[in-house]
Amino acid sequence: FLPINLFEQFQRVANAYFLVLLILQVIPAISSLSWFTTIVPLVLVLVITAVKDATDDYFRHKSDRQVNNRQSQVLIRGSLQNEKWMNVRVGDIIKLENNQFVAADILLLCSSEPYGLCYIETAELDGETNLKVRQALTVTSDLGDVSKLNDFDGEVICEPPNNKLDKFTGTLFWRDNKYALDNEKMLLRGCVLRNTEWCFGMVIFAGLQTKLMQNCGRTMFKRTSIDKLMNTLVLWIFGFLICMGVVLAIGNTIWESWIGRNFQVFLPWDASQDSAVFSGFLTFWSYIIILNTVVPISLYVSVEVLRLGHSYFINWDRRMYYSPMNTAAEARTTTLNEELGQVEFIFSDKTGTLTQNIMVFSKCSINGQPYGDVYDEFDQKVEITEKTACVDFSFNPLCDRRFKFYDGSLVEAIKLEDAAVHEFFRLLALCHTVMPEEKSEGHLVYQAQSPDEGALVTAARNFGFVFWARTPETITLYEMGHPVTYQLLAILDFNNVRKRMSVIVKNPQGQIKLYSKGADTIIFERLDPSSEDLVFTTSEHLSEFAGEGLRTLALAYKDLDEDYFEVWMKKLLFVSTLIENREDQLAVLYEEIEQDLKLLGATAIEDKLQEGVPETIACLNLADIKIWVLTGDKLETAMNIGYSCNMLRDDMNEVFVISGHTLLEVQQQLR
């Protein structure tokens, strides 16, 4: 700690200056003041700053030690033994229990839930508090007891350690078989196990190789603008001091040459001093020592004391106290306090930050027919007509009582067994990654990784297509009260490039179908030409929905030929065990099968703004803070949200839209 701290402190110009001064004062020929006069204030400043830095460092060390000494149950020589986190090694098999932090990046082998499922919270990695689902490989999901795990001798070959939190490619070799591993089988360090009694996993990356640690950059020593300003000021003062020293040294030389000689009879020069110029040179250094009070070393001490005081004020501030959680603000470091109010830009995302992240299924368009009405419970002016009356779902005993929909004609279409409407809700009930949990007899709770998926599945549930159970190979629905089990053949995952998700299922009649949902621009590109008229009508509805600030998705399906599908499936199994370029090759395969789709319709979901967002943004605008909001919505939705949260205002005389697809296009449009 000491050498590094001293190195940091001597990067301050004043400290470096006083060190040089101290060296000068030790030389008898030029020293006009005792060296004590400099060393006492300098040591005092260094000690005070070092103590402050050491305290900050100690608290950091304390939290590190607490993490390193957390206990983990590791399988050692046939039994579970407690081991510190810092001693967990790659290849260890560890047991996690509910609400425990994950100690390293581990491959999920089995859990207390059926089919090797487990739920995790990834708030420390991505800030999201909704639960994510992870599922073990079917072959390892029954290794539930210690004796079976003791005999587990699988070998994992995977990518080298990296910092990509959302990607993992690997292959498990076990019992002469190859199994593809991806991110859905991994529990990363920093996650917390939730709603799962226990699970076992094998450590793939530990310590500094974990993805969390790979994302931690080197800790930078942060300097505030006041520090930089003080350094600049001290340099100017130092320059002024040298000028004074030079002027006085020249004056001394002239005086010695003209007048000083006359006094040599009774004030003889020292033996070492043989000329007036050399006398001036020595006097220059003497003046630098005498005038050292010009350089404000005490300024640094004052600033440090002020910072310390500030940090206590932050801790004591009643208006920064959050009573529901009994949490006060806490200044963890005292270096950056004065920078806190100096905000010029705010970069925010929309979902979950500006909005409540509570999604409500509001409208839809099925086969060219729009349904639904956005009815605001708080807006008393809306007349409740036949259309806006809340739909009665009592015909469906499995419905979710909290779900509200304001258009009875959709229920009529369901009861009249309109084929397109049934297929629409069947798609919503099948194409997702939601997990169902039966809390009590007939009482279903959905664990959704994203709230909009939860909203769509809940909508399908209320309209009579209840997603009931899922295994790695099947999905069971209750369609209008009758149980129907679909064979799940493949899931084509959603990602930011594909912007769509598909599932391939086989229904009880033996037909193979592909159901797809995604961004309208992406789905429309992959439609069969026969859907052209429907695309035109649905596009109009989508623009209307987006103009009301709703999040939209397009839905499409396709009947698959059995022979073609078998060939495609063989390619998929081969590609999914590759280590190199797996992502790209999978994308090509997915692209191949997601062509010539038939359009079913579109959904529109409302994500309400949080309370006080427009007022907050108005206040920030008054402070001349520039705000950027990132959203993945359609342009119309983004514009609508922009106006409703005060980002865009009616008094703005020129709101201009830039819609380039390349860097060059955007540059040209900006110019």
CORPE-V262549 format. One record per residue. N is the residue number from 1. RES is the residue in three letters. BURIAL is # if it has 16 or more other ideal C-beta (glycine too) atoms within 10 Angstrom, else .. Layout:
BEGIN
n=(N,N)
res=(RES,RES)
burial=(BURIAL,BURIAL)
END
This chain:
BEGIN
n=(1,2,3,4,5,6,7,8,9,10,11,12,13,14,15,16,17,18,19,20,21,22,23,24,25,26,27,28,29,30,31,32,33,34,35,36,37,38,39,40,41,42,43,44,45,46,47,48,49,50,51,52,53,54,55,56,57,58,59,60,61,62,63,64,65,66,67,68,69,70,71,72,73,74,75,76,77,78,79,80,81,82,83,84,85,86,87,88,89,90,91,92,93,94,95,96,97,98,99,100,101,102,103,104,105,106,107,108,109,110,111,112,113,114,115,116,117,118,119,120,121,122,123,124,125,126,127,128,129,130,131,132,133,134,135,136,137,138,139,140,141,142,143,144,145,146,147,148,149,150,151,152,153,154,155,156,157,158,159,160,161,162,163,164,165,166,167,168,169,170,171,172,173,174,175,176,177,178,179,180,181,182,183,184,185,186,187,188,189,190,191,192,193,194,195,196,197,198,199,200,201,202,203,204,205,206,207,208,209,210,211,212,213,214,215,216,217,218,219,220,221,222,223,224,225,226,227,228,229,230,231,232,233,234,235,236,237,238,239,240,241,242,243,244,245,246,247,248,249,250,251,252,253,254,255,256,257,258,259,260,261,262,263,264,265,266,267,268,269,270,271,272,273,274,275,276,277,278,279,280,281,282,283,284,285,286,287,288,289,290,291,292,293,294,295,296,297,298,299,300,301,302,303,304,305,306,307,308,309,310,311,312,313,314,315,316,317,318,319,320,321,322,323,324,325,326,327,328,329,330,331,332,333,334,335,336,337,338,339,340,341,342,343,344,345,346,347,348,349,350,351,352,353,354,355,356,357,358,359,360,361,362,363,364,365,366,367,368,369,370,371,372,373,374,375,376,377,378,379,380,381,382,383,384,385,386,387,388,389,390,391,392,393,394,395,396,397,398,399,400,401,402,403,404,405,406,407,408,409,410,411,412,413,414,415,416,417,418,419,420,421,422,423,424,425,426,427,428,429,430,431,432,433,434,435,436,437,438,439,440,441,442,443,444,445,446,447,448,449,450,451,452,453,454,455,456,457,458,459,460,461,462,463,464,465,466,467,468,469,470,471,472,473,474,475,476,477,478,479,480,481,482,483,484,485,486,487,488,489,490,491,492,493,494,495,496,497,498,499,500,501,502,503,504,505,506,507,508,509,510,511,512,513,514,515,516,517,518,519,520,521,522,523,524,525,526,527,528,529,530,531,532,533,534,535,536,537,538,539,540,541,542,543,544,545,546,547,548,549,550,551,552,553,554,555,556,557,558,559,560,561,562,563,564,565,566,567,568,569,570,571,572,573,574,575,576,577,578,579,580,581,582,583,584,585,586,587,588,589,590,591,592,593,594,595,596,597,598,599,600,601,602,603,604,605,606,607,608,609,610,611,612,613,614,615,616,617,618,619,620,621,622,623,624,625,626,627,628,629,630,631,632,633,634,635,636,637,638,639,640,641,642,643,644,645,646,647,648,649,650,651,652,653,654,655,656,657,658,659,660,661,662,663,664,665,666,667,668,669,670,671)
res=(PHE,LEU,PRO,ILE,ASN,LEU,PHE,GLU,GLN,PHE,GLN,ARG,VAL,ALA,ASN,ALA,TYR,PHE,LEU,VAL,LEU,LEU,ILE,LEU,GLN,VAL,ILE,PRO,ALA,ILE,SER,SER,LEU,SER,TRP,PHE,THR,THR,ILE,VAL,PRO,LEU,VAL,LEU,VAL,LEU,VAL,ILE,THR,ALA,VAL,LYS,ASP,ALA,THR,ASP,ASP,TYR,PHE,ARG,HIS,LYS,SER,ASP,ARG,GLN,VAL,ASN,ASN,ARG,GLN,SER,GLN,VAL,LEU,ILE,ARG,GLY,SER,LEU,GLN,ASN,GLU,LYS,TRP,MET,ASN,VAL,ARG,VAL,GLY,ASP,ILE,ILE,LYS,LEU,GLU,ASN,ASN,GLN,PHE,VAL,ALA,ALA,ASP,ILE,LEU,LEU,LEU,CYS,SER,SER,GLU,PRO,TYR,GLY,LEU,CYS,TYR,ILE,GLU,THR,ALA,GLU,LEU,ASP,GLY,GLU,THR,ASN,LEU,LYS,VAL,ARG,GLN,ALA,LEU,THR,VAL,THR,SER,ASP,LEU,GLY,ASP,VAL,SER,LYS,LEU,ASN,ASP,PHE,ASP,GLY,GLU,VAL,ILE,CYS,GLU,PRO,PRO,ASN,ASN,LYS,LEU,ASP,LYS,PHE,THR,GLY,THR,LEU,PHE,TRP,ARG,ASP,ASN,LYS,TYR,ALA,LEU,ASP,ASN,GLU,LYS,MET,LEU,LEU,ARG,GLY,CYS,VAL,LEU,ARG,ASN,THR,GLU,TRP,CYS,PHE,GLY,MET,VAL,ILE,PHE,ALA,GLY,LEU,GLN,THR,LYS,LEU,MET,GLN,ASN,CYS,GLY,ARG,THR,MET,PHE,LYS,ARG,THR,SER,ILE,ASP,LYS,LEU,MET,ASN,THR,LEU,VAL,LEU,TRP,ILE,PHE,GLY,PHE,LEU,ILE,CYS,MET,GLY,VAL,VAL,LEU,ALA,ILE,GLY,ASN,THR,ILE,TRP,GLU,SER,TRP,ILE,GLY,ARG,ASN,PHE,GLN,VAL,PHE,LEU,PRO,TRP,ASP,ALA,SER,GLN,ASP,SER,ALA,VAL,PHE,SER,GLY,PHE,LEU,THR,PHE,TRP,SER,TYR,ILE,ILE,ILE,LEU,ASN,THR,VAL,VAL,PRO,ILE,SER,LEU,TYR,VAL,SER,VAL,GLU,VAL,LEU,ARG,LEU,GLY,HIS,SER,TYR,PHE,ILE,ASN,TRP,ASP,ARG,ARG,MET,TYR,TYR,SER,PRO,MET,ASN,THR,ALA,ALA,GLU,ALA,ARG,THR,THR,THR,LEU,ASN,GLU,GLU,LEU,GLY,GLN,VAL,GLU,PHE,ILE,PHE,SER,ASP,LYS,THR,GLY,THR,LEU,THR,GLN,ASN,ILE,MET,VAL,PHE,SER,LYS,CYS,SER,ILE,ASN,GLY,GLN,PRO,TYR,GLY,ASP,VAL,TYR,ASP,GLU,PHE,ASP,GLN,LYS,VAL,GLU,ILE,THR,GLU,LYS,THR,ALA,CYS,VAL,ASP,PHE,SER,PHE,ASN,PRO,LEU,CYS,ASP,ARG,ARG,PHE,LYS,PHE,TYR,ASP,GLY,SER,LEU,VAL,GLU,ALA,ILE,LYS,LEU,GLU,ASP,ALA,ALA,VAL,HIS,GLU,PHE,PHE,ARG,LEU,LEU,ALA,LEU,CYS,HIS,THR,VAL,MET,PRO,GLU,GLU,LYS,SER,GLU,GLY,HIS,LEU,VAL,TYR,GLN,ALA,GLN,SER,PRO,ASP,GLU,GLY,ALA,LEU,VAL,THR,ALA,ALA,ARG,ASN,PHE,GLY,PHE,VAL,PHE,TRP,ALA,ARG,THR,PRO,GLU,THR,ILE,THR,LEU,TYR,GLU,MET,GLY,HIS,PRO,VAL,THR,TYR,GLN,LEU,LEU,ALA,ILE,LEU,ASP,PHE,ASN,ASN,VAL,ARG,LYS,ARG,MET,SER,VAL,ILE,VAL,LYS,ASN,PRO,GLN,GLY,GLN,ILE,LYS,LEU,TYR,SER,LYS,GLY,ALA,ASP,THR,ILE,ILE,PHE,GLU,ARG,LEU,ASP,PRO,SER,SER,GLU,ASP,LEU,VAL,PHE,THR,THR,SER,GLU,HIS,LEU,SER,GLU,PHE,ALA,GLY,GLU,GLY,LEU,ARG,THR,LEU,ALA,LEU,ALA,TYR,LYS,ASP,LEU,ASP,GLU,ASP,TYR,PHE,GLU,VAL,TRP,MET,LYS,LYS,LEU,LEU,PHE,VAL,SER,THR,LEU,ILE,GLU,ASN,ARG,GLU,ASP,GLN,LEU,ALA,VAL,LEU,TYR,GLU,GLU,ILE,GLU,GLN,ASP,LEU,LYS,LEU,LEU,GLY,ALA,THR,ALA,ILE,GLU,ASP,LYS,LEU,GLN,GLU,GLY,VAL,PRO,GLU,THR,ILE,ALA,CYS,LEU,ASN,LEU,ALA,ASP,ILE,LYS,ILE,TRP,VAL,LEU,THR,GLY,ASP,LYS,LEU,GLU,THR,ALA,MET,ASN,ILE,GLY,TYR,SER,CYS,ASN,MET,LEU,ARG,ASP,ASP,MET,ASN,GLU,VAL,PHE,VAL,ILE,SER,GLY,HIS,THR,LEU,LEU,GLU,VAL,GLN,GLN,GLN,LEU,ARG)
burial=(.,.,.,.,.,.,.,.,#,.,.,#,#,#,#,.,#,#,#,.,#,#,.,#,#,.,.,.,.,#,.,.,.,.,#,.,.,#,#,.,.,#,.,.,#,#,.,.,#,#,.,#,#,.,.,.,.,.,.,.,.,.,.,.,.,.,.,.,.,.,.,#,#,#,#,.,.,.,.,#,.,.,#,.,#,.,.,#,.,.,.,#,#,#,#,#,.,.,.,#,.,#,#,#,#,#,#,#,#,#,#,.,#,.,#,#,#,#,#,#,#,#,.,.,#,.,.,.,.,.,#,#,#,#,#,#,#,.,.,#,#,.,#,#,.,.,.,.,#,.,.,.,.,#,.,#,.,#,.,.,#,.,.,.,#,.,.,#,#,#,#,#,.,.,.,.,.,.,#,#,#,.,#,.,#,#,#,#,#,#,#,#,#,.,#,#,.,#,#,#,#,#,#,#,#,#,#,.,#,#,#,#,#,#,.,.,.,.,.,.,.,.,.,#,.,.,#,.,.,#,.,.,.,#,.,.,#,#,.,.,#,.,.,.,#,.,.,#,#,.,.,#,#,.,.,#,.,.,.,#,.,.,.,.,.,.,.,.,.,.,.,.,.,.,.,#,.,.,#,#,.,#,#,#,#,#,#,#,#,.,.,#,.,.,#,.,#,.,.,#,.,.,#,#,.,.,#,.,.,.,#,.,.,.,.,.,.,.,.,.,.,.,.,.,.,.,.,.,.,.,#,.,#,#,#,.,#,.,.,.,.,.,.,.,.,.,.,.,.,#,#,#,.,#,#,.,#,.,#,#,#,#,#,#,#,#,#,#,#,#,#,#,.,#,#,.,.,.,.,.,.,.,.,.,.,.,.,.,.,.,#,.,#,.,.,#,.,.,#,#,.,.,#,.,#,#,#,#,.,#,#,.,#,#,.,.,.,#,.,#,#,#,#,#,#,#,#,#,#,#,#,#,#,#,#,#,.,.,.,.,.,.,.,#,.,#,#,#,#,#,#,#,#,#,#,#,#,#,#,#,#,#,#,#,#,#,#,#,#,#,.,.,.,.,#,.,#,#,.,#,.,.,.,#,#,#,.,#,#,#,.,#,.,#,.,.,.,#,.,#,#,#,#,#,#,#,.,.,.,.,.,#,#,#,#,#,#,#,#,#,.,.,#,#,.,#,#,.,.,.,#,.,.,#,#,.,#,#,.,.,#,#,.,#,#,#,.,.,#,#,#,#,#,#,#,#,#,#,.,#,.,.,.,.,#,.,.,#,.,.,.,#,.,.,#,#,#,.,.,.,.,#,.,.,#,#,#,.,#,#,.,.,#,#,.,.,#,.,#,#,#,#,#,#,#,#,#,.,#,.,.,.,#,#,.,.,#,.,.,.,.,.,.,.,.,.,.,.,#,.,#,.,#,#,.,#,#,#,#,#,#,#,.,.,#,#,#,.,.,.,.,.,.,.,.,.,.,.,.,.,.,.,.,.,.,.,.,.,.,.,.)
END
